[in-house]
Amino acid sequence: MAHTSNYSDQQSLIAFKGSLLLDPYNSLLHWSPNHTFCNWTGVTCSSTRQRVVSLNLTGMGLIGPISAFLGNLSFLRVLALRNNSLEGHIPYQLGRLFRLRVLRLSDNNLEGPIPSSLGGCRSLQSLLLPYNNLSGSIPSALGLLSNLESLGLGGNNLTGIIPPFLGNMYSLIFLELAINRLQGGIPDELGMLSQLNLLNLDTNSLTGPIPTALSNCTRLQTLDLSDNHFNGSIPWEFGRLSELQLLFLGGNQLTGEIPTSLGNLTQLQPLDLSRKQLSGTVPLEFGKMQQLRTLFLWQNHLVSGSSGLSILTFLTNCSSLAYLDLGSNYLTGILPVSIGRFSNSLLYLSLDSNEIWGNIPDEIGNLTNLTEVHLDANQFKGTIPSALGKLPNLERLTLDTNNLHGRIPESFGQSKRLGLLSLSENMLSGQIPESLGKLPQLRRLYLDHNQLSGKIPASLGRCKTLEMVDLAHNKLTGNIPPEVAGL
């Protein structure tokens, strides 16, 4: 009988190989009766009997369908076929594998519905099917998988609702349904998943308010609900999620003020509340987030309030902050000199499309690791600080659509990594600096709608990477230098 069982396992593997259309790397070259199947590539047998317990063919470029004969590998505990080019349907026969603990078929070209027969794999702990072309709804039979710890179905074409029965899968640690076409609301039942570490529902068509019940998932470390159609306010109770490290709510229709309770989330690293209709001020409590690395609040209706731009002073306490974007809001006030106290971890600063006035403080030159600065579409006046041109890592600088005057600093010639320089729609005067010709990475230069005079410097011809130059609506004279015309 053991011999028959062994033979059955071998024949099932040979049938799998035979169903493939292409094995481009000859990974299964030695899959033949001339070799003991327990030594075949990707095959692991039990230490006590010659029965296949694991089949791992990850990343081998295999093309073709998944043979239904794999359903005969009755001792199989791990089936990992991810990152191939497998096609067709997931065989319903896999539901016979009652010992199966891990099923990973992600990053293939599989299509059709998720077979309800998988509910028969009662020992499953990890079911990962993301990044295929699967369709249909999430089958109710998956509710039978009481031992499931990881469920990943993202990056498919699944429709229907998020089934409430998922809230009964108390062992779930990882739940990822992102990038599908799911509709309806988030069921309150998900709040019963007390072990949940990750909940990712981004890029669906989900609607309704964000349920406060999710605040009961106190072990959550990642919560991504971005790019849906959620409305209402951000639950104040989210401030109880003390272990949260990543929070993405951007790209929804949320309204109301940002809860000050979010300042309690001191483990947060990225916080994305962008592309919504949030109002009120940015909570000063955000300055307590010592781990905060990314803060995206752009494209909301946020205002400064009576404290002006003091939020920037409070945020300088976030010593890990690298990306700060408060653009496209209604912030007013003078940019404080305290901006120079940001940690040198700051790489990206965007305050564009607000109503900030006054001078750009010289202290911004202290932030020597900045790669991008966007202060365009405000009401800045005064001259451009020469310190901006000395930032050694600066790649993109936009100061257009302000009230800046004076000359363009010669110091910009020191910004060897500068690829975009936009100073258009100001009141800049004087000549275009010859030093701009020292920028080997410059691709786009916008100086239009100013009061620049004199000749176009021939040195610009040394900027061999230039793709776009706009010098229109100035007071320039003379000819276009042949060095520039030849770019």
C-alpha positions in Angstrom: 0.0 0.0 0.0 2.9 2.4 0.8 4.4 1.6 -2.6 1.1 2.5 -4.2 0.9 5.8 -2.3 4.5 6.6 -3.2 3.7 5.8 -6.8 0.6 8.1 -6.7 2.7 11.0 -5.4 5.2 10.5 -8.2 2.6 10.2 -10.9 0.9 13.4 -9.6 4.1 15.3 -9.8 4.8 14.0 -13.3 1.2 15.0 -14.3 1.9 18.5 -13.0 5.1 18.7 -15.1 3.3 17.3 -18.1 0.6 20.0 -18.0 3.1 22.8 -18.2 3.6 24.6 -21.5 7.1 25.9 -20.7 9.8 25.4 -18.2 12.2 28.1 -19.4 15.0 27.5 -16.9 14.8 23.7 -17.1 14.0 23.7 -13.4 12.2 20.4 -13.6 14.7 18.8 -15.9 15.5 16.0 -13.4 11.8 15.3 -12.7 11.8 11.8 -14.1 11.5 8.2 -12.9 15.2 7.9 -13.2 15.6 10.0 -10.0 14.0 9.5 -6.6 11.1 12.0 -6.6 12.0 13.1 -3.0 15.2 14.5 -4.5 13.4 16.4 -7.3 13.8 20.2 -7.4 11.3 21.9 -5.1 10.1 18.6 -3.6 10.4 17.8 0.1 9.3 14.5 1.5 8.4 13.4 5.1 11.3 12.2 7.2 9.3 9.1 8.2 7.8 8.1 4.9 8.2 8.7 1.2 5.3 11.1 0.9 5.5 14.6 -0.5 4.9 17.2 2.3 6.1 20.4 0.4 6.2 21.5 -3.2 8.0 24.9 -3.5 8.6 26.1 -7.1 8.7 29.8 -6.4 10.1 32.1 -9.1 10.9 29.5 -11.7 9.2 31.1 -14.6 6.8 28.2 -15.2 4.1 28.7 -17.8 0.9 26.7 -18.1 -2.0 25.5 -16.0 -1.9 24.0 -12.5 -2.6 20.3 -12.8 -5.6 19.0 -10.9 -3.5 16.0 -10.0 -1.8 18.0 -7.2 -5.0 17.4 -5.3 -3.8 13.7 -4.9 -0.8 14.7 -2.8 -2.7 13.9 0.3 0.2 14.5 2.7 1.0 17.9 1.3 1.4 20.7 3.9 3.0 23.5 1.7 2.2 24.3 -1.9 4.1 27.4 -3.0 4.0 28.2 -6.7 4.2 32.0 -6.5 6.0 34.3 -8.9 5.6 32.2 -12.1 3.3 32.6 -15.1 0.8 29.9 -14.3 -2.6 30.3 -15.9 -6.1 29.0 -16.0 -8.3 28.3 -13.0 -7.2 27.2 -9.5 -8.2 23.4 -9.5 -11.1 22.7 -7.2 -9.3 19.4 -6.4 -6.9 21.3 -4.2 -9.7 21.3 -1.6 -8.9 17.7 -0.9 -5.6 18.6 0.7 -6.9 18.5 4.3 -3.4 18.6 5.7 -2.4 21.7 3.7 -1.2 24.5 5.9 0.3 26.9 3.3 -1.1 27.7 -0.2 0.8 30.4 -2.0 -0.1 31.1 -5.6 0.6 34.8 -5.8 2.1 36.7 -8.8 0.7 34.5 -11.5 -1.9 34.8 -14.3 -4.6 32.7 -12.7 -8.2 33.6 -13.5 -11.8 32.6 -12.6 -13.3 32.4 -9.1 -11.7 31.3 -5.9 -12.9 27.7 -5.6 -15.2 27.2 -2.6 -13.6 23.8 -2.3 -10.7 25.4 -0.5 -12.9 25.5 2.5 -12.0 21.8 2.8 -8.4 22.6 3.6 -9.3 22.9 7.3 -5.6 23.0 8.4 -4.8 26.1 6.3 -2.9 28.8 8.1 -1.8 30.8 5.1 -3.8 31.4 1.9 -2.1 33.9 -0.4 -3.5 34.4 -3.9 -2.7 38.1 -4.6 -1.7 39.6 -8.0 -3.6 37.3 -10.3 -6.7 37.8 -12.4 -9.2 36.1 -10.0 -12.8 37.3 -10.2 -16.1 36.7 -8.5 -16.8 37.2 -4.8 -15.0 36.0 -1.7 -16.5 32.5 -1.2 -18.4 31.9 2.1 -16.7 28.5 2.4 -13.5 30.3 3.4 -15.3 31.0 6.7 -14.6 27.3 7.6 -10.9 28.0 7.8 -10.8 28.6 11.5 -7.0 28.2 11.7 -6.2 30.8 9.1 -3.6 33.4 10.1 -2.9 35.0 6.7 -5.4 35.8 4.0 -4.1 37.7 1.0 -6.4 38.2 -2.0 -5.2 41.7 -3.2 -4.4 42.7 -6.8 -7.2 40.7 -8.4 -10.7 41.6 -9.9 -12.8 40.4 -7.0 -16.2 41.9 -6.6 -19.0 41.9 -4.0 -18.7 42.8 -0.4 -16.2 42.2 2.4 -18.0 39.2 4.0 -18.8 39.6 7.7 -17.7 36.0 8.4 -14.1 37.2 8.2 -14.7 38.6 11.7 -15.1 35.0 13.0 -11.6 34.0 11.9 -10.1 34.9 15.3 -6.6 33.7 14.4 -6.2 36.2 11.5 -3.0 38.2 11.8 -2.8 39.4 8.1 -5.8 40.4 6.0 -5.0 41.9 2.6 -7.8 42.6 0.1 -6.4 45.7 -1.7 -6.6 46.6 -5.4 -9.9 44.8 -6.2 -13.4 46.0 -7.0 -15.0 45.3 -3.6 -18.0 47.4 -2.7 -20.1 48.2 0.4 -18.8 49.1 3.8 -16.3 47.6 6.2 -18.2 45.2 8.4 -18.1 45.9 12.1 -17.3 42.3 12.7 -13.7 42.9 11.6 -13.4 44.7 15.0 -13.4 41.2 16.6 -10.1 40.3 15.1 -8.0 40.9 18.2 -4.9 39.3 16.8 -4.9 41.3 13.6 -1.5 43.0 12.8 -2.3 44.2 9.2 -5.5 45.3 7.5 -5.1 46.4 3.9 -8.2 47.4 1.9 -6.8 50.2 -0.3 -7.9 50.8 -3.9 -11.4 49.4 -3.9 -14.8 51.0 -4.2 -15.7 50.7 -0.5 -18.1 53.3 0.9 -19.7 54.5 4.2 -18.0 55.6 7.4 -14.9 54.0 8.8 -16.3 51.9 11.7 -15.0 52.8 15.1 -15.1 49.0 15.8 -11.6 48.8 14.1 -10.2 50.5 17.2 -10.8 47.2 19.0 -8.0 45.6 16.9 -5.4 46.9 19.3 -2.6 44.9 17.9 -2.8 46.6 14.5 0.5 47.7 13.1 -0.6 48.5 9.5 -4.0 50.0 8.5 -4.4 51.0 4.9 -7.9 52.2 3.8 -6.7 54.6 1.1 -8.2 55.3 -2.3 -11.8 54.2 -1.6 -15.0 56.3 -1.2 -15.2 56.4 2.6 -17.0 59.4 4.1 -17.6 60.8 7.6 -14.8 61.6 10.0 -11.7 59.8 11.2 -12.7 57.9 14.3 -11.3 59.6 17.5 -11.0 56.1 18.9 -8.1 55.3 16.5 -5.9 57.0 19.1 -6.2 53.8 21.1 -4.2 51.8 18.4 -1.0 52.3 20.3 0.9 49.7 18.2 0.1 51.3 14.9 3.1 51.9 12.7 1.6 52.7 9.3 -1.7 54.6 8.8 -3.0 55.3 5.3 -6.4 57.0 4.8 -5.7 59.2 1.8 -7.8 59.5 -1.3 -11.2 59.2 0.4 -14.0 61.6 1.0 -13.5 62.0 4.8 -14.5 65.3 6.4 -14.2 67.0 9.8 -11.1 67.7 11.8 -8.1 65.5 12.3 -8.5 63.9 15.8 -5.9 65.2 18.3 -5.9 61.6 19.7 -3.8 60.5 16.7 -0.9 62.2 18.5 -1.0 59.3 20.9 0.2 57.0 18.1 3.9 57.4 18.9 5.0 54.4 16.9 3.6 55.8 13.7 6.2 56.0 10.8 4.1 57.0 7.8 0.8 58.9 8.2 -1.1 59.7 5.0 -4.3 61.7 5.4 -4.0 63.4 1.9 -6.5 64.0 -0.8 -9.6 64.4 1.4 -11.8 67.2 2.7 -10.4 67.5 6.2 -10.7 70.9 7.9 -9.5 72.6 11.0 -5.8 72.7 12.0 -3.0 70.2 12.1 -2.9 68.9 15.7 0.2 70.2 17.6 0.1 66.8 19.2 1.8 65.4 16.1 5.0 66.8 17.4 5.0 63.9 19.9 5.5 61.3 17.1 9.2 60.5 17.5 9.1 57.7 15.0 7.2 59.7 12.3 9.0 59.5 9.0 6.3 60.5 6.5 3.5 63.0 7.0 1.2 63.6 4.0 -1.6 66.1 4.6 -1.7 67.6 1.1 -4.9 68.5 -0.7 -7.3 69.1 2.2 -8.9 72.3 3.7 -6.6 72.7 6.6 -5.9 76.1 8.1 -3.3 77.6 10.4 -5.6 78.9 13.1 -4.5 81.5 15.7 -1.1 79.9 16.2 0.0 80.5 12.6 2.5 78.1 11.3 3.7 77.0 14.7 2.8 73.4 13.7 6.1 73.5 11.8 8.0 74.3 15.0 6.3 71.4 16.8 7.1 69.0 14.0 10.8 69.8 14.4 10.6 67.5 17.4 9.9 64.6 15.0 13.6 63.7 14.7 13.0 61.0 12.1 10.8 63.0 9.8 12.0 62.7 6.1 8.9 63.6 4.0 6.6 66.5 4.9 3.8 67.6 2.5 1.3 70.1 3.7 0.6 71.4 0.1 -2.7 72.5 -1.4 -4.4 73.6 1.8 -5.3 77.1 3.3 -2.3 77.6 5.6 -1.4 81.2 6.3 1.3 83.0 8.2 5.0 83.6 8.0 7.4 80.7 7.5 9.1 80.5 10.9 12.9 80.5 11.2 12.5 77.3 13.3 12.2 75.5 10.0 15.9 75.3 10.1 15.7 73.1 13.2 14.3 70.1 11.4 16.5 67.1 11.6 18.9 66.5 8.7 16.7 63.4 8.1 14.3 65.8 6.2 14.5 65.0 2.5 11.3 66.4 1.1 9.5 69.6 2.0 6.3 70.7 0.3 4.2 73.7 1.4 3.0 74.6 -2.1 -0.4 76.1 -3.0 -1.1 77.7 0.4 -1.3 81.4 1.5 2.1 81.7 3.2 3.7 85.1 3.1 6.9 86.8 4.2 10.5 86.0 3.4 11.9 82.5 2.9 14.2 82.3 5.9 17.9 81.7 5.3 17.7 79.0 8.0 16.3 76.6 5.4 19.8 76.2 4.2 20.6 74.2 7.4 18.7 71.3 6.0 21.6 69.9 4.0 20.0 66.6 3.0 16.9 68.1 1.3 16.3 66.7 -2.2 13.1 68.5 -2.9 11.6 71.8 -1.9 8.3 73.0 -3.1 7.2 76.5 -1.9 5.4 77.5 -5.1 1.9 79.1 -5.4 2.2 81.1 -2.1 2.7 84.8 -1.4 6.4 84.8 -0.5 8.2 88.1 -1.0 11.8 89.2 -0.7 14.8 87.6 -2.4 15.7 84.0 -2.9 18.1 82.9 -0.1 21.5 82.1 -1.6 21.6 79.2 1.0 19.0 77.4 -1.2 21.5 77.1 -4.0 24.1 75.6 -1.7 22.0 72.6 -0.7 24.3 69.8 -1.9 21.6 67.1 -2.5 18.8 69.3 -4.0 17.2 67.8 -7.0 13.9 69.7 -7.4 13.1 73.3 -6.4 9.9 75.1 -7.2 9.4 78.7 -6.1 7.2 79.8 -8.9 4.0 81.9 -8.6 5.1 84.1 -5.6 6.2 87.7 -5.2 9.9 87.1 -5.1 12.2 89.8 -6.5 15.9 90.5 -6.8 18.4 88.4 -8.7 18.6 84.7 -9.2 21.5 83.7 -6.8 24.7 82.6 -8.5 24.9 79.9 -5.8 22.5 77.7 -7.8 25.6 76.7 -9.8 26.6 74.7 -6.8 23.5 72.4 -6.9 25.1 69.7 -8.9 22.1 67.3 -8.6 19.5 69.9 -9.5 17.2 68.6 -12.2 14.2 70.9 -11.9 14.4 74.7 -11.2 11.1 76.6 -11.4 11.2 80.3 -10.6 8.5 81.5 -13.1 5.8 84.0 -12.3 7.7 86.2 -9.9 9.3 89.6 -10.1 12.9 88.5 -10.5 15.3 90.9 -12.3 18.8 91.0 -13.5 20.6 88.6 -15.8 20.3 84.9 -15.9 23.3 83.6 -14.0 26.1 82.1 -16.0 26.5 79.6 -13.2 23.4 77.7 -14.2 25.6 76.3 -17.0 27.4 74.3 -14.2 24.3 72.1 -13.5 25.0 68.7 -15.2 21.7 67.2 -14.2 19.4 70.1 -15.1 16.5 68.8 -17.2 13.8 71.5 -16.8 14.3 75.3 -16.3 11.4 77.6 -15.9 12.2 81.3 -15.6 9.2 82.7 -17.6 7.0 85.7 -16.5 9.7 87.6 -14.6 11.6 90.8 -15.4 14.9 89.2 -16.4 17.1 91.2 -18.7 20.3 90.9 -20.7 21.3 88.0 -23.0 20.6 84.3 -22.7 23.9 82.9 -21.3 25.7 80.6 -23.7 26.8 78.6 -20.7 23.3 76.9 -20.7 24.6 75.0 -23.7 26.7 72.9 -21.3 23.6 71.5 -19.7 23.4 68.5 -22.0 20.5 67.0 -20.2 18.1 70.0 -20.7 14.7 69.0 -22.1 12.6 72.0 -21.3 13.5 75.7 -21.1 10.9 78.5 -20.7 12.2 82.0 -20.7 9.1 83.7 -22.1 7.7 87.0 -20.9 10.9 88.6 -19.7 13.1 91.5 -21.0 15.8 89.4 -22.6 17.7 90.8 -25.6 20.1 89.5 -28.3 20.1 86.2 -30.1 19.6 82.6 -28.9 23.2 81.4 -28.5 24.1 78.6 -30.9 25.3 76.5 -27.9 21.7 76.6 -26.6 20.0 76.1 -30.0 22.1 73.0 -30.5 20.9 71.2 -27.4 
